Amino acid sequence: MQTMVFTGRLSADPQISEDFAKAVFRLIEKRGVDAAGKPRLVGVNCVSWSKGLNEKVVAPGLARGCEAVVTGVFVDTQYETRDGQARAAKELVVNRLTVLDWAQDREAEHAAAGEPPEAEPAPVRPRRRRAAQAA
């Protein structure tokens, strides 16, 4: 199996089982624009089966709009819709999770400023590297 690394922002709050045995979330990443000039979005469904990770990191640390890096393996899953139709999907099973934008930090910043939380996260701008100056 090949290990995949995916970086993106959560499209919604994670869905976590009551006993923290399973957490499911979707990461979205912008990948340029299409021919019509609209942003091209790439998404991946992630599932974590680590009770400790789900309880200590996913539940308190991730929310809609948070940025994360997930390392894992793609697996094919079969499920049945409410209509009774059989479907197949790919999921990224989380082996490692790095949270880049913690939900608690965002909430604390807004509370300190007396502002309501943002509906959408501010876009991340790449840092410019300064050119090395010749001595």
Secondary structure, 3 states (H helix, E strand, C coil): CCCEEEEEEECCCCEECCCCCCEEEEEEEEEEECCCCCEEEEEEEEEECCHHHHHHHHHHHCCCCCEEEEEEEEEEEEEECCCCCEEEEEEEEEEEEEECCCHHHHHHHHHHHCCCCCCCCCCCCCCCCCCCCCC
